[in-house]
Amino acid sequence: MNAPRVSKEEYYLGIAREVARRGTCFRRSIGALIVRDDQIISTGYVGAPRKTRDSVDHGFCLRDRLGIPHGQRYELCRSVHAEQNAIINAARAGVSLLGGDMYIFGSAPETGAMVNAFPCFICKKMIINAGLVRVVCSTAAGPHGEFLIDDWTRAWREGDILDDTHQYGT
């Protein structure tokens, strides 16, 4: 007998897990996948800008060396986030993201345990402006979290953009 068919969310998160394996971050393995009309249109993983040295090349994480906690001081990181790279890769290929969904898988490199792969504030702003509709993320508790971009924009209109509970490091 065949194993039960996986849901679309599990399928796309599984592909994002494989994408994450290309990452070069010591702190988190994160992969992002953008799907529109049930077709994968872009992927991205955490890594340094093209043609530059990453943390693996250097042999250390600068933010670890400086004692910076998760979720803080991203401007000191060598890497571009997976979500950003997925958006950038679509732009390089001339592909519209309007109406698409993003799937984000994250794990701890040292243990492989799933983590809450919620986008940071910078990535959330990019996701909103890219015209995506939904984000599906792996969570430490499983199986996944789902966010509608309209909910983010409504909450930020009514409250404050920095009043948010779903982000890396929390």
N, C-alpha and C positions, 0 to 999 in steps of 0.2 A: 504494500500500500504506500502511496506517495505521502510525503509530509504535507501538512496543510499549506496552502498558498499564503505567502506573506502579504501583508497590506502594502499599499503604495507607500505609506510613510516608512514602514520597515525597509522596503526595497530601496528607496532613495536614501534613507539614512545609512543603509549598508554600503551603498556606493560612496557616500560622503566619508564613511569610515576608511575606505580604501584610499580615497583622495588624501585624507589626513596623514597617511603613512609617508607621504612625500615631504611633510613638514620638517622644519629645521629648528623648532623651538624646544628648549629643554624643559619648559614649564608645562606646556600643553600641546597635545596633538589635536589640531582642529582642521576639519575639512568642510568645505561649503560647496553646495551644488545648487544651481538655479535651473528650475524646470518651468517651461511654459507650454501649454497645450499638450501636456503629458510627454514632452520631449526635453531631454537634457540639453541646455543651451550654453552652459558655462560651469566651470569648476574653479576652485581656488583652495590653497592650503596656506598655512602660516610659513612665511619665509622672507628672507631679505629681498630688497629690490633686485631686479634682474642685473646680472653682471657685477654684483657686489658680494662681499664676504658675509656669510651668515654666522650664527652662533656656533654651529658645528665646526665651521672652518676656524673660528677663533678659539674654540675649545671651552667656552664658558658663556654664561648668560650675564650680560651687563647688569640687568635689574636685580638678579640674584646677588651678584657681587656687591651691589650698592645697598642690599637689604631692603629693596622696595617690595611691599606686599602685592599680591595678586590684585588686579583691578585698579591699580594706581600708576600714574606717571608713564603712560603709554608712549609719550613723546621720546622717552629714553630707550625704547626698544628698537633693535635693529630690524625687526620683522614688520611686514605688512600683514594685517589680519586676513584670515581665510575669506571672510565675507567681502572685504575690500578687493582682494585678488580676484574673486569670482566676478565682481562687478567690473573691474578693470579689464579682465580677460574678455568679457563680452563686448566691451567698448572697443578693444583692439581688433575684434573680429567683425565689428559693425553690426552687432546683434542687439535688438531692442529687448529690454527686460520688462516692459510694461505689461502688467497683468500676471507676471510670473510668481512663483513661490520659491523660497530659499529653504534648503535643508542643511542643517549644521550638525555635525557629529564631533564630539570632543571626548578625549580621554587623557588620563595622566600617563605620560610616557613611561614612568618607572614601574607602574603597576598594571596599566592597561584598563584600569577602572573607568567607567563612564563618568563624565562630569557634566555639570550644568553648562551647556554650550550656548548660553544666552549672549546675544551681541552686546558689545560695549556701547556707550553713548555715541561715539564717533561712527561706529558701524550702523547703529540704528538710524542716524541722520542720513547716511548714504543710502540705506535700504529704502527709507521713505522717499527720498528724492529720485531714486532709480525707478520708482513706480511699481515696486513689488506689492503683492497683495497679502501674503501670508509667510510666516517663518515657522518652521518645524525644527525643534532642537532636541538633541539627546539630553537626558537629565540623569543625575546621579541615582535618583530613586527609580528611574524607568517608568513607563516605556519611552515617553517623549512629551515635550511641551509644545503647545501650539499658540501662536500669537497672530492676531489680525492687525495689519498695519494701521487700518482705520482706528482701531482701539488706541494705539500709541498716539496718533495725532490728536484724537479727541481728548485723551487724558492730558496731553501736554498743552492743548488749547485751554482746557478748563483749570489746570493746576499749574505746574511748573515743570519744565523739561528735565530738571535734575531730581524731581521727586519720583524715583523709580526703584522698584525692588528686584527686577530681573536683569542682572548683569553679571559679567565675569567676576569671580572673586568673592561672591556672596553665597 
